Amino acid sequence: MPDFHWMTVGHVSQAAESAIKAAGGTVVHLVRDSPSLVIVALPYRRITEGFRDLYIGGREEIFIKVLSFGLHLAWSSEVDRRDHVGQISVDRTVLRTVEELSF
């Protein structure tokens, strides 16, 4: 049975929502109006005590990988990607699949 990493974001793309749900995660739209608020549960596996197959890292964009569930996501600001996502109001952030990013 997987563990879950819970996070709050402003928006989730349709592709990311589909990928999360297909992996056994949860996406709950608490508020759909502006400001939007979405709770996300990403499944991951605990390998040993203190180790898991969930990787979260980055600066302006936060990249999230869950190898055992095939999730590759990016959490970023909808406004300005130069700002660290942790310094942006949550309703102005978006969670996407890495494939949706335009480099």
C-alpha positions as a Markdown table, in Angstrom:
| # | Residue | x | y | z |
|---|---|---|---|---|
| 1 | Met | 0.0 | 0.0 | 0.0 |
| 2 | Pro | 1.5 | 3.4 | -0.9 |
| 3 | Asp | 2.1 | 6.3 | 1.4 |
| 4 | Phe | 1.0 | 9.8 | 0.2 |
| 5 | His | 2.7 | 13.2 | 0.0 |
| 6 | Trp | 0.0 | 15.9 | 0.4 |
| 7 | Met | 0.4 | 19.3 | -1.1 |
| 8 | Thr | -1.8 | 22.3 | -1.9 |
| 9 | Val | -1.7 | 24.1 | -5.3 |
| 10 | Gly | -3.7 | 26.7 | -7.1 |
| 11 | His | -4.4 | 24.7 | -10.3 |
| 12 | Val | -3.8 | 21.3 | -11.7 |
| 13 | Ser | -3.6 | 20.7 | -15.4 |
| 14 | Gln | -6.0 | 18.1 | -16.8 |
| 15 | Ala | -3.0 | 15.9 | -17.9 |
| 16 | Ala | -1.5 | 16.1 | -14.4 |
| 17 | Glu | -4.8 | 15.3 | -12.7 |
| 18 | Ser | -5.3 | 12.3 | -15.0 |
| 19 | Ala | -1.8 | 11.0 | -14.3 |
| 20 | Ile | -2.1 | 11.5 | -10.5 |
| 21 | Lys | -5.5 | 9.7 | -10.5 |
| 22 | Ala | -4.2 | 6.9 | -12.7 |
| 23 | Ala | -1.3 | 6.3 | -10.3 |
| 24 | Gly | -3.8 | 6.0 | -7.4 |
| 25 | Gly | -3.4 | 9.5 | -6.1 |
| 26 | Thr | -6.1 | 12.0 | -5.2 |
| 27 | Val | -7.0 | 15.5 | -6.5 |
| 28 | Val | -9.6 | 17.5 | -4.6 |
| 29 | His | -10.8 | 20.9 | -5.9 |
| 30 | Leu | -11.7 | 22.7 | -2.7 |
| 31 | Val | -12.4 | 26.0 | -4.4 |
| 32 | Arg | -12.8 | 26.3 | -8.2 |
| 33 | Asp | -13.4 | 30.0 | -8.3 |
| 34 | Ser | -10.7 | 32.6 | -7.9 |
| 35 | Pro | -8.7 | 32.1 | -5.8 |
| 36 | Ser | -8.5 | 28.5 | -6.7 |
| 37 | Leu | -7.4 | 25.9 | -4.2 |
| 38 | Val | -6.6 | 22.2 | -4.9 |
| 39 | Ile | -5.4 | 19.5 | -2.5 |
| 40 | Val | -3.3 | 16.8 | -4.1 |
| 41 | Ala | -2.1 | 13.4 | -2.7 |
| 42 | Leu | 0.8 | 11.9 | -4.6 |
| 43 | Pro | 1.3 | 8.2 | -4.0 |
| 44 | Tyr | 4.9 | 7.0 | -3.3 |
| 45 | Arg | 6.5 | 3.9 | -1.9 |
| 46 | Arg | 8.6 | 3.8 | 1.3 |
| 47 | Ile | 11.8 | 1.9 | 0.4 |
| 48 | Thr | 13.2 | 1.7 | 4.0 |
| 49 | Glu | 12.9 | 3.8 | 7.0 |
| 50 | Gly | 13.9 | 7.3 | 6.0 |
| 51 | Phe | 14.0 | 6.5 | 2.2 |
| 52 | Arg | 11.2 | 6.8 | -0.3 |
| 53 | Asp | 10.9 | 6.9 | -4.1 |
| 54 | Leu | 9.6 | 10.4 | -4.1 |
| 55 | Tyr | 12.0 | 13.1 | -5.3 |
| 56 | Ile | 11.2 | 16.8 | -4.9 |
| 57 | Gly | 13.7 | 19.5 | -5.9 |
| 58 | Gly | 14.3 | 22.6 | -7.8 |
| 59 | Arg | 14.3 | 26.3 | -7.4 |
| 60 | Glu | 12.0 | 28.4 | -9.6 |
| 61 | Glu | 10.1 | 25.3 | -10.6 |
| 62 | Ile | 9.8 | 22.4 | -8.2 |
| 63 | Phe | 10.2 | 19.0 | -10.0 |
| 64 | Ile | 8.5 | 16.0 | -8.5 |
| 65 | Lys | 9.3 | 12.4 | -9.6 |
| 66 | Val | 7.7 | 9.3 | -8.2 |
| 67 | Leu | 9.5 | 6.5 | -10.2 |
| 68 | Ser | 7.4 | 3.6 | -8.9 |
| 69 | Phe | 4.2 | 5.3 | -10.1 |
| 70 | Gly | 5.6 | 6.9 | -13.2 |
| 71 | Leu | 4.8 | 10.5 | -12.1 |
| 72 | His | 6.9 | 13.3 | -13.5 |
| 73 | Leu | 5.4 | 16.7 | -12.4 |
| 74 | Ala | 6.4 | 20.3 | -12.2 |
| 75 | Trp | 5.0 | 22.8 | -9.8 |
| 76 | Ser | 5.5 | 26.4 | -10.7 |
| 77 | Ser | 4.2 | 30.0 | -10.6 |
| 78 | Glu | 1.6 | 30.9 | -13.2 |
| 79 | Val | 2.9 | 34.5 | -13.0 |
| 80 | Asp | 6.6 | 34.6 | -13.2 |
| 81 | Arg | 8.8 | 31.5 | -13.3 |
| 82 | Arg | 11.8 | 33.4 | -12.0 |
| 83 | Asp | 10.2 | 33.6 | -8.5 |
| 84 | His | 10.6 | 30.7 | -6.2 |
| 85 | Val | 7.2 | 28.8 | -6.1 |
| 86 | Gly | 7.4 | 28.9 | -2.3 |
| 87 | Gln | 7.2 | 32.7 | -2.4 |
| 88 | Ile | 4.1 | 32.8 | -4.6 |
| 89 | Ser | 0.5 | 32.8 | -3.2 |
| 90 | Val | -0.7 | 29.2 | -3.6 |
| 91 | Asp | -3.7 | 30.2 | -5.8 |
| 92 | Arg | -1.2 | 31.5 | -8.4 |
| 93 | Thr | 0.6 | 28.2 | -8.7 |
| 94 | Val | 0.0 | 25.3 | -11.1 |
| 95 | Leu | 1.0 | 21.6 | -11.2 |
| 96 | Arg | 1.6 | 20.1 | -14.6 |
| 97 | Thr | 3.2 | 17.1 | -16.2 |
| 98 | Val | 6.8 | 17.6 | -17.3 |
| 99 | Glu | 5.7 | 16.9 | -20.8 |
| 100 | Glu | 3.5 | 20.0 | -20.8 |
| 101 | Leu | 6.4 | 22.4 | -20.0 |
| 102 | Ser | 7.7 | 24.6 | -22.7 |
| 103 | Phe | 11.4 | 25.0 | -22.4 |
